[in-house]
Amino acid sequence: LHSDVDKGEGKVKYVLNGEGATSIFTIDENTGDIHATKRLDREEQAYYTLRAQARDRATNLPVEPESEFVIKVQDINDNEPKFLDGPYNAQ
């Protein structure tokens, strides 16, 4: 996340809100870089809706409108197959 208003002088801070903000996702308030703090699992939650905003550090007033974005978690085959109706015989 980066605002055109941010000239790199430290006058802008970035704020993150929404599902998993601070617990799963963090934002560097100086650079706007967003990171996940843990591995995401699609079986637990398929997507997260986050809102981010650039604010004036001195007044805490927004310098741009809030941005909303969705993080969609892609699935990987991380669970072993289970055969529930056994036993099975094969040749």
DSSP file (Angstrom, degrees, kcal/mol; ACC not computed):
  #  RESIDUE AA STRUCTURE BP1 BP2  ACC     N-H-->O    O-->H-N    N-H-->O    O-->H-N    TCO  KAPPA ALPHA  PHI   PSI    X-CA   Y-CA   Z-CA
    1    1 A L              0   0    0      0, 0.0     2,-0.3     0, 0.0    52,-0.0   0.000 360.0 360.0 360.0 133.6    0.0    0.0    0.0
    2    2 A H        -     0   0    0     52,-0.0     2,-0.4    30,-0.0    30,-0.1  -0.973 360.0-143.6-153.2 138.3    1.4    3.4   -0.9
    3    3 A S    >   -     0   0    0     -2,-0.3     3,-0.8     1,-0.1     9,-0.0  -0.786  16.5-137.3-100.4 143.0   -0.1    6.9   -1.2
    4    4 A D  T 3  S+     0   0    0     -2,-0.4    -1,-0.1     1,-0.2     0, 0.0   0.736 106.8  63.3 -66.3 -22.1    0.9    9.4   -3.8
    5    5 A V  T 3  S+     0   0    0      2,-0.0     2,-0.7    58,-0.0    -1,-0.2   0.764  81.7  93.8 -71.8 -25.9    0.8   12.0   -0.9
    6    6 A D    <   +     0   0    0     -3,-0.8    -1,-0.0     1,-0.2    48,-0.0  -0.586  47.0 174.3 -74.8 111.3    3.6   10.1    0.8
    7    7 A K        -     0   0    0     -2,-0.7    -1,-0.2     0, 0.0    -3,-0.1   0.237  58.3-100.6-100.6  10.8    6.9   11.7   -0.2
    8    8 A G  S    S+     0   0    0     22,-0.1    -2,-0.1     1,-0.0    22,-0.0   0.681  91.9 118.8  81.0  18.0    9.0    9.6    2.2
    9    9 A E  S    S-     0   0    0      0, 0.0    -3,-0.0     0, 0.0    -1,-0.0   0.405  86.0-110.2 -96.3   1.0    9.3   12.4    4.8
   10   10 A G  S    S+     0   0    0     20,-0.2    -4,-0.0     2,-0.1    47,-0.0   0.631  86.8 117.9  81.2  14.2    7.6   10.4    7.5
   11   11 A K        +     0   0    0     46,-0.1    46,-3.4    45,-0.1    47,-0.4   0.622  63.7  65.3 -87.4 -13.1    4.4   12.6    7.5
   12   12 A V  E     -A   56   0A   0     44,-0.2     2,-0.3    18,-0.1    44,-0.2  -0.900  61.7-169.7-113.7 137.8    2.1    9.8    6.5
   13   13 A K  E     -A   55   0A   0     42,-2.9    42,-3.1    -2,-0.4     2,-0.4  -0.942  16.6-134.5-122.3 151.4    1.3    6.6    8.5
   14   14 A Y  E     -A   54   0A   0     15,-1.4     2,-0.4    -2,-0.3    40,-0.2  -0.863  17.5-165.9-109.6 137.3   -0.6    3.6    7.2
   15   15 A V  E     -A   53   0A   0     38,-2.6    38,-2.1    -2,-0.4     2,-0.4  -0.954   3.2-158.4-126.0 139.7   -3.4    1.9    9.2
   16   16 A L  E     +A   52   0A   0     -2,-0.4     2,-0.3    36,-0.2    36,-0.2  -0.966  15.5 168.7-122.1 134.4   -5.0   -1.5    8.6
   17   17 A N  E     +A   51   0A   0     34,-3.0    34,-3.1    -2,-0.4     2,-0.2  -0.906  29.7  61.6-135.2 163.4   -8.4   -2.7    9.8
   18   18 A G  E >  S-A   50   0A   0     -2,-0.3     3,-1.8    32,-0.2     2,-0.3  -0.708  87.2  -2.3 120.4-168.3  -10.7   -5.6    9.1
   19   19 A E  T 3  S-     0   0    0     30,-1.7     3,-0.1     1,-0.3    -2,-0.0  -0.411 133.1  -1.3 -62.4 117.1  -10.7   -9.4    9.5
   20   20 A G  T 3>>S+     0   0    0     -2,-0.3     4,-3.0     1,-0.3     5,-3.0   0.486  86.4 155.0  83.4   1.9   -7.4  -10.5   10.9
   21   21 A A  B <45S+d   25   0B   0     -3,-1.8     2,-0.4     1,-0.2    -1,-0.3  -0.486  76.6   2.1 -64.8 132.7   -5.8   -7.0   11.1
   22   22 A T  T  45S+     0   0    0      3,-3.1    -1,-0.2    -2,-0.2     4,-0.1  -0.113 133.4  58.0  77.6 -31.0   -3.1   -7.1   13.8
   23   23 A S  T  45S+     0   0    0     -2,-0.4    -2,-0.2    -3,-0.2    -1,-0.1   0.855 129.7   3.6 -92.7 -38.8   -3.6  -10.8   14.6
   24   24 A I  T  <5S+     0   0    0     -4,-3.0    13,-3.6     1,-0.3    14,-0.5   0.723 133.1  40.9-112.4 -39.2   -3.0  -12.3   11.1
   25   25 A F  E   < -dE  21  36B   0     -5,-3.0    -3,-3.1    11,-0.2     2,-0.3  -0.913  63.7-173.2-116.1 140.2   -2.0   -9.3    9.0
   26   26 A T  E     - E   0  35B   0      9,-2.5     9,-2.4    -2,-0.4     2,-0.4  -0.920  10.0-150.3-126.7 156.2    0.2   -6.4   10.0
   27   27 A I  E     - E   0  34B   0     -2,-0.3     2,-0.8     7,-0.2     7,-0.2  -0.987  20.1-126.7-126.4 137.0    1.1   -3.2    8.2
   28   28 A D     >  -     0   0    0      5,-2.6     4,-3.1    -2,-0.4     3,-0.3  -0.740  21.4-151.3 -78.0 112.4    4.3   -1.3    8.5
   29   29 A E  T  4 S+     0   0    0     -2,-0.8   -15,-1.4     1,-0.2    -1,-0.2   0.682  91.4  47.8 -65.1 -16.3    2.9    2.1    9.4
   30   30 A N  T  4 S+     0   0    0    -17,-0.2    -1,-0.2     3,-0.1   -20,-0.2   0.831 126.4  21.3 -90.6 -36.0    5.9    3.9    7.8
   31   31 A T  T  4 S-     0   0    0     -3,-0.3    -2,-0.2     2,-0.1     3,-0.1   0.693  92.6-125.5-106.7 -23.4    6.1    2.0    4.5
   32   32 A G     <  +     0   0    0     -4,-3.1     2,-0.2     1,-0.3    -3,-0.1   0.507  54.5 153.4  86.0   5.1    2.6    0.6    4.0
   33   33 A D        -     0   0    0     -5,-0.3    -5,-2.6    -6,-0.1     2,-0.4  -0.519  31.5-152.1 -69.9 132.1    4.0   -3.0    3.5
   34   34 A I  E     +E   27   0B   0     -2,-0.2     2,-0.3    -7,-0.2    -7,-0.2  -0.902  16.6 179.9-109.9 134.4    1.4   -5.6    4.5
   35   35 A H  E     -E   26   0B   0     -9,-2.4    -9,-2.5    -2,-0.4     2,-0.4  -0.948  28.0-125.9-132.3 150.8    2.5   -9.0    5.8
   36   36 A A  E     -E   25   0B   0     -2,-0.3   -11,-0.2   -11,-0.2   -12,-0.1  -0.820  14.3-157.0 -91.1 137.1    0.9  -12.2    7.0
   37   37 A T  S    S+     0   0    0    -13,-3.6     2,-0.3    -2,-0.4   -12,-0.1   0.553  73.1  22.5 -93.0  -8.8    2.1  -13.3   10.4
   38   38 A K  S    S-     0   0    0    -14,-0.5     2,-0.2     0, 0.0    -1,-0.1  -0.965  94.1 -80.4-149.8 166.1    1.1  -16.9   10.0
   39   39 A R        -     0   0    0     -2,-0.3     2,-0.3     1,-0.1    -2,-0.1  -0.476  46.5-135.2 -68.3 135.6    0.4  -19.5    7.4
   40   40 A L        -     0   0    0     -2,-0.2     2,-0.5    34,-0.0     3,-0.1  -0.722  13.3-158.4 -96.2 145.1   -3.1  -19.2    6.0
   41   41 A D    >>  -     0   0    0     -2,-0.3     4,-2.1     1,-0.1     3,-1.2  -0.982  12.6-152.3-127.1 120.8   -5.3  -22.3    5.4
   42   42 A R  T 34 S+     0   0    0     -2,-0.5    -1,-0.1    32,-0.3    33,-0.1   0.798  96.8  62.2 -62.4 -28.9   -8.2  -22.2    3.0
   43   43 A E  T 34 S+     0   0    0      1,-0.2    -1,-0.3     2,-0.1     3,-0.2   0.802 108.6  43.0 -67.8 -26.5  -10.1  -24.8    5.0
   44   44 A E  T <4 S-     0   0    0     -3,-1.2     2,-0.3     1,-0.3    -2,-0.2   0.905 138.0  -8.6 -82.3 -46.0  -10.2  -22.4    8.0
   45   45 A Q     <  -     0   0    0     -4,-2.1    -1,-0.3     1,-0.1    -2,-0.1  -0.925  53.1-158.1-156.8 128.6  -11.1  -19.3    6.0
   46   46 A A  S    S+     0   0    0     -2,-0.3    27,-3.0     1,-0.2     2,-0.3   0.777  76.2   4.5 -82.0 -28.2  -11.2  -18.8    2.2
   47   47 A Y  E     - B   0  72A   0     25,-0.2     2,-0.4    -5,-0.1    25,-0.2  -0.992  56.3-147.0-154.8 160.5  -10.8  -15.0    2.2
   48   48 A Y  E     - B   0  71A   0     23,-2.1    23,-2.9    -2,-0.3     2,-0.6  -0.988  11.8-146.3-129.3 138.0  -10.2  -11.9    4.3
   49   49 A T  E     + B   0  70A   0     -2,-0.4   -30,-1.7    21,-0.2     2,-0.3  -0.931  25.6 178.6-107.1 121.1  -11.6   -8.4    3.8
   50   50 A L  E     -AB  18  69A   0     19,-2.9    19,-2.6    -2,-0.6     2,-0.4  -0.858  18.4-153.7-121.9 155.0   -9.2   -5.7    4.9
   51   51 A R  E     -AB  17  68A   0    -34,-3.1   -34,-3.0    -2,-0.3     2,-0.3  -0.994  14.3-174.6-127.1 134.7   -9.4   -1.9    4.8
   52   52 A A  E     -AB  16  67A   0     15,-2.9    15,-3.1    -2,-0.4     2,-0.3  -0.945   2.1-178.0-130.1 151.4   -6.3    0.3    4.7
   53   53 A Q  E     -A   15   0A   0    -38,-2.1   -38,-2.6    -2,-0.3     2,-0.5  -0.998  24.1-134.4-150.3 143.9   -5.8    4.0    4.9
   54   54 A A  E     -A   14   0A   0     -2,-0.3     9,-2.4    11,-0.2    10,-1.0  -0.863  33.0-174.9 -95.6 130.6   -3.0    6.6    4.7
   55   55 A R  E     -AC  13  62A   0    -42,-3.1   -42,-2.9    -2,-0.5     2,-0.4  -0.920  33.6-102.5-127.6 151.6   -3.3    9.2    7.5
   56   56 A D  E  >  -A   12   0A   0      5,-3.2     4,-2.6    -2,-0.3   -44,-0.2  -0.599  29.9-143.9 -69.1 125.5   -1.5   12.4    8.3
   57   57 A R  T  4 S+     0   0    0    -46,-3.4    -1,-0.2    -2,-0.4   -45,-0.1   0.841  94.9  45.9 -64.1 -34.3    0.8   11.4   11.2
   58   58 A A  T  4 S+     0   0    0    -47,-0.4    -1,-0.2     1,-0.1   -46,-0.1   0.893 128.8  21.4 -77.4 -41.1    0.4   14.8   13.0
   59   59 A T  T  4 S-     0   0    0      2,-0.2    -2,-0.2     0, 0.0    -1,-0.1   0.610  90.1-134.3-104.0 -14.9   -3.4   15.2   12.8
   60   60 A N     <  +     0   0    0     -4,-2.6    -3,-0.1     1,-0.3     3,-0.0   0.620  59.0 140.1  64.5  15.7   -4.5   11.6   12.2
   61   61 A L        -     0   0    0     -5,-0.2    -5,-3.2     1,-0.1    -1,-0.3  -0.645  61.3 -99.6 -86.1 146.3   -6.7   12.8    9.4
   62   62 A P  B     -C   55   0A   0      0, 0.0    -7,-0.3     0, 0.0    -1,-0.1  -0.375  26.2-168.4 -64.5 139.8   -7.0   10.8    6.3
   63   63 A V  S    S+     0   0    0     -9,-2.4    -8,-0.2     1,-0.2    -2,-0.0   0.542  79.1  17.3-100.6 -12.5   -5.0   12.0    3.3
   64   64 A E  S    S-     0   0    0    -10,-1.0    -1,-0.2   -61,-0.0   -10,-0.2  -0.965  96.3 -85.3-148.1 160.0   -6.8    9.6    0.9
   65   65 A P        -     0   0    0      0, 0.0   -11,-0.2     0, 0.0     2,-0.1  -0.282  57.9 -89.6 -63.4 155.4  -10.1    7.6    1.0
   66   66 A E        -     0   0    0    -13,-0.1     2,-0.4   -15,-0.0   -13,-0.2  -0.393  39.6-142.1 -65.2 141.3  -10.0    4.2    2.7
   67   67 A S  E     -B   52   0A   0    -15,-3.1   -15,-2.9    -3,-0.1     2,-0.4  -0.906  10.1-159.0-108.1 135.0   -9.2    1.3    0.4
   68   68 A E  E     +B   51   0A   0     -2,-0.4     2,-0.3   -17,-0.2   -17,-0.2  -0.933  16.9 169.7-112.0 136.7  -10.9   -2.1    0.8
   69   69 A F  E     -B   50   0A   0    -19,-2.6   -19,-2.9    -2,-0.4     2,-0.5  -0.986  25.4-134.3-145.3 156.8   -9.3   -5.2   -0.6
   70   70 A V  E     -B   49   0A   0     -2,-0.3     2,-0.7   -21,-0.2   -21,-0.2  -0.929   7.9-152.7-115.2 130.1   -9.9   -8.9   -0.4
   71   71 A I  E     -B   48   0A   0    -23,-2.9   -23,-2.1    -2,-0.5     2,-0.6  -0.911  14.1-158.3-100.4 115.8   -7.2  -11.5    0.2
   72   72 A K  E     -B   47   0A   0     -2,-0.7     2,-0.5   -25,-0.2   -25,-0.2  -0.844   9.9-140.8 -97.3 125.0   -8.3  -14.8   -1.4
   73   73 A V        -     0   0    0    -27,-3.0     2,-0.2    -2,-0.6   -32,-0.0  -0.738  13.9-141.7 -88.3 123.3   -6.5  -17.8    0.1
   74   74 A Q        -     0   0    0     -2,-0.5   -32,-0.3     1,-0.1     2,-0.3  -0.598  18.1-121.4 -84.3 146.9   -5.6  -20.5   -2.5
   75   75 A D        -     0   0    0     -2,-0.2     2,-0.3   -34,-0.1    -1,-0.1  -0.639  24.4-171.1 -89.7 142.6   -5.9  -24.1   -1.6
   76   76 A I        -     0   0    0     -2,-0.3     2,-1.9     0, 0.0     3,-0.1  -0.921  39.8-102.0-123.2 157.0   -3.1  -26.6   -1.7
   77   77 A N        +     0   0    0     -2,-0.3    -2,-0.0     1,-0.2     0, 0.0  -0.561  65.0 143.5 -79.5  84.4   -3.4  -30.3   -1.2
   78   78 A D        +     0   0    0     -2,-1.9     2,-0.4     2,-0.1    -1,-0.2   0.336  45.1  79.6-108.1   5.0   -2.2  -30.3    2.4
   79   79 A N  S    S-     0   0    0     -3,-0.1     3,-0.1     3,-0.0     0, 0.0  -0.945  78.5-123.0-116.7 135.4   -4.4  -33.1    3.8
   80   80 A E        -     0   0    0     -2,-0.4    -2,-0.1     1,-0.1     2,-0.0  -0.415  38.6 -98.3 -70.7 148.5   -3.8  -36.8    3.3
   81   81 A P        -     0   0    0      0, 0.0     2,-0.4     0, 0.0    -1,-0.1  -0.352  36.0-152.8 -67.2 149.0   -6.6  -38.8    1.7
   82   82 A K        -     0   0    0     -3,-0.1     2,-0.7    -2,-0.0    -3,-0.0  -0.988   8.2-155.8-126.4 133.8   -9.0  -40.7    4.0
   83   83 A F        +     0   0    0     -2,-0.4     3,-0.4     1,-0.1     5,-0.1  -0.917  17.3 175.0-109.2 106.2  -10.9  -43.8    3.0
   84   84 A L        +     0   0    0     -2,-0.7    -1,-0.1     1,-0.2     2,-0.1   0.753  67.1  54.4 -88.6 -25.9  -13.9  -44.0    5.3
   85   85 A D  S    S+     0   0    0      0, 0.0    -1,-0.2     0, 0.0    -2,-0.0  -0.227  94.6 169.4-107.2  44.6  -15.9  -47.0    4.1
   86   86 A G        +     0   0    0     -3,-0.4     2,-0.1    -2,-0.1     3,-0.0  -0.127  46.7  93.8 -80.8-179.0  -13.2  -49.7    4.2
   87   87 A P        -     0   0    0      0, 0.0     2,-0.4     0, 0.0    -3,-0.0   0.489  56.6-174.3 -81.6 158.3  -11.9  -52.3    4.1
   88   88 A Y        -     0   0    0     -2,-0.1     2,-0.4    -5,-0.1    -2,-0.1  -0.917  10.1-158.6-117.0 143.6  -11.0  -52.3    0.4
   89   89 A N        +     0   0    0     -2,-0.4     2,-0.3    -3,-0.0     0, 0.0  -0.973  15.6 172.9-120.9 136.9   -9.4  -55.1   -1.5
   90   90 A A              0   0    0     -2,-0.4    -2,-0.0     1,-0.1     0, 0.0  -0.986 360.0 360.0-142.1 152.5   -7.4  -54.6   -4.7
   91   91 A Q              0   0    0     -2,-0.3    -1,-0.1     0, 0.0    -2,-0.0   0.299 360.0 360.0-130.7 360.0   -5.3  -56.7   -7.1
